[in-house]
Amino acid sequence: MSLDRSETFLNYVESFNKRIEALHRAEEYFRQSSIIEAVSIPTNKLGKFLDRKIEEFNNTITQIDRDFLDGLNPDLAHREDYSSARKEIRREFGVQRAELFGLIYRVIDDMIEKRSKIDKNYHEDLAAIESKFMDGKIDQTEYINTILGDF
């Protein structure tokens, strides 16, 4: 019986480690794909895009957790203990998921704030360049080169 418990525990540890690896891969994929795609999306449509990405990420996490829980050995000696352990694990996953999504929303808020600052700085720089051109402080060639990004 002790050998069975040891084997069950080792299987659990292996499954748990696979779950952690899958969560890391999902998080990295979400982060990279979101940043790459978000760059080309207008600010006014960023909310819908990020909601979709978060829903996609949540579905991925739910599936990873479901696969992990389904992979646990249901033939343990005490089914009630197994059932309560499963509920406890599920509750802990819920807490971890809430923390993870809290972090994700902070990253998204930071992305939106940085993008807004970039847009604001761009428009301020553009207005300053146009003002210099209109005041005659720079010539047409310098104005065009600056606008086109040839600093």
N, C-alpha and C positions, 0 to 999 in steps of 0.2 A: 504494500500500500504506500509506503514511504517513497518507493521508486516512482510510482504513478504520480504522486504529488510533486515530486521533483521534476519529472518530465512535463507535467502540466504547467508548473511554474516557469520552466525554461521556455516552453512554447509561448506562454503569455509574454515573457520578456521579449522574445524574438518578435512576436506580433506587435507589441507595443513599440519597439524600436522601428519596425517597418512603418507603423502609423506615423511616428514622429518624422521619419524621412519623407514620407508622402506629404505630410503637412508642410515641411520645409520646401519641397519642390513646388507644391501648389502656391505657397506664399511668394516664392521667387518668381514663378511664372506670372502670377497676378501683378506683382510689382513691376516687372519688366514690360509686360505687354500693356499695362495701363499707362505707364510713362510714355512708351513709344507711340501708342495710339492717341493719347491725350494731347500731344504736341500739335497734332493736325486738326483738332476739334475746336471750333469757335467757343469762346468762354460761355456764351449764353446756352450752349448745348452740352456743356461739360457735366452738368448735374445729371441728366438722363443717362449719359454715357457711364458715369461713375456708379450710378444706381444699378445699371445693367451688369457692370463688372463685379460689383459687390454681391449681387444676386448669384452670378456665375460662381464666384469664389465660395459663397455660402453653400451652394449646392455641392460643390466639390468637397468641402469640408464635411458636410453631412454624409456624403457617400463614403468618404474615408472612415469616418467614425462608425457608420453602419457596418461597413465591411469588417472593421476591427471587432465590434461587438458580436457580430454574427460568427466570427471566427473563434470566439472563446468556446471552450469545451463545455457543452451543456450537460454532459454525463458525469458531473461531479457528484460525490457521495451525497451532499446535502443540497438538493435543488433550491430550497428556500434561501440558503446562504448564497447560492449562485445568483438567484433572482435579486436579492437585496444588494449583492455586490455589483450586479449589472446596473441596477438603478443608481447606485452611488457613483459608478463610473460615468454613467450618462449625465448625472447632475454635475460632476466635475468637468466633463466636456462642455457643458453649457456655460459654466463659469469661465473656462478657458476661452471659449468662443467669444463670449461677451468682451473679455479683455482684449482679444485679438482684434475684434471689430472696432473697439475703442481706439486702438493704435492705428488701424487702417483709416478711420475717419479723421484722426489727427493728421496723418500723412496727406490725405486728400485736402483737408483745409489748408495745410501748408502749401501744397501744390497750387491751389486756387489763389492763395495770397501771393505767392511768388509770381505766378503768371500775371496777376493784376498789377503788381509792381512793375514787371517788365513792360506790360502794355502802357502803363502810366508814364514810365521813364521814356519809352519810345516816343510817345506823343509829346511829352515835354521837350525832349531833344529835337524833335521835328519842328516844333513851334519856335524853339530858340534859333535853329538854323534858318527857318523862314524869316524870322525877325532880323537876323544878321544880314540876310540877302536883301530884304526890303529896305533896310537902313543903309545899304551900300557898303557894309563892312567886309563882305566877301563877294567875289565876282561869280558870274553864272557858272563857270567851269567848276569852281570849288563847291558851289551849291549843289550841282548835279552829282559830282563825285561823292559828296558827303551823303546826299539822299540815297544814292545807290549803294552806300556802304563802303566806299573806297576811302577810308580814313587815312 
